[in-house]
Amino acid sequence: MQHYTAGQAARLLGVSPDTARRWADAGKVPTYREGRDGSGRRLIDGRDLAAFAVGLAQGAQDDEEPVRSSVRNSFPGIITAVKLGDVAAQVEIQAGPHRLVSLLTREAAEDMGLEVGMQATARVKATSVHIDRT
């Protein structure tokens, strides 16, 4: 499973690194207790961050206002759901306050190894949402 530093989590959630650290210190987003990265920074499990991102977008954390911006049609975020059907797949990405849903083939989702908690970028063109694994 992928893990994130507070700075990486902040970028994915659309907040400052200080805000992400305060949330971790307050226990709002759990940190990975068994380890730290090579620089000694606490880590956040990707699945925990995905769940927190969904709650944040739904207003569960109303004490902080998320930053509402995007860079053109590119939305870096975290995968919050992967639903595989017989032929198609549905992938949901939480990018700050934005929830994006992409429909793609099951084969493409499996080839990319997409799973909840993984960092990804949604690219929107007209009514299509494309995913870049980052």
Phi, psi and omega in degrees: 000145180280144177238155184230145171281169178299323179295318178294318178298319180300316180297318180291329181270349180077032179231175178283155176302325178298320178296316179298320178294320178297318178298319178294316179299325181277356180080010179289327173234120184289144176261156181286109188287332186282348184199166175227164179282182183300338179265004179085009179280143176296151181242150178246128178295139182301320179294320178295319179294321178298315179296319179296319180299319178296314179298320179298315180293332180273005176090013181292336181246069187279003178278346179232135178267121180291152176287132182248089179207163175213161177258102184052241182248025182250127184234090176290139181194206183230139180287126181251345178200141173227116180244115183260127174256189179295322183239323186249164176226149175239125182239129179251136178236133173259117181240092187061232180278359185261131174253121180243142180238130178241136173253126181215175180287152177300320180301316180296316179298318180290320179299323180280347180068034184291133177209158181303136179095352181275142177285138179206163177238126175269133177241124186253129175225115184057244180254008180259140176244115179258150182242132171249125175284126183244000000 
